[in-house]
Amino acid sequence: GEQSSLAEAEARALESLIRTGEGADALQQAQLMLDKVAHEGPVSLLPLLHRIRGWALAQQGDLAGANAAFTTSLQQATELRARADIALALDALTKVAEDRADDAAREVAEERDAMFGLLGIESVPPVPLALVPAQAARPVALV
């Protein structure tokens, strides 16, 4: 209903902050929204909100925290069978693992590419990051 549309508009506004590099502002607001949405819904926003939180953490150099948030986003998108959110979570996991060339990172990239192809997604707008190689994300455990 109307409450659901308002919550989605708020989440999209937070996503805009991320895309303009304002992760610090988005992080606290995303956490507050996550708490609210977890209790009041709509649960369909949870994968997006965890992705926003992950990007905000990545923008602050916390790649381990970002990886955990993206993994949570992927798990929730999978539970909801939300294919676009699954693809976007895989894309986010791929971006924070770009400095790794291990099998887990390759598998995530291949799964993302397959989902993008299935959904007809050609590209995703970039998120500005200041990645610090010393803080590389841990391997991703896919569910």
GIPEJO-V358301 format. One line per field, one symbol per residue. burial: + if it has 24 or more other C-alpha atoms within 12 Angstrom, else -. A space follows every 50 residues. Layout:
# GIPEJO-V358301
burial: ???
This chain:
# GIPEJO-V358301
burial: ------++-++-+++-+++-+++++++-+++-++--+----+++++++++ ++++++++++++++++++++++++++++---+++++++++++++++++-+ ----+--++-+++-++----------+-+-+----+++++---
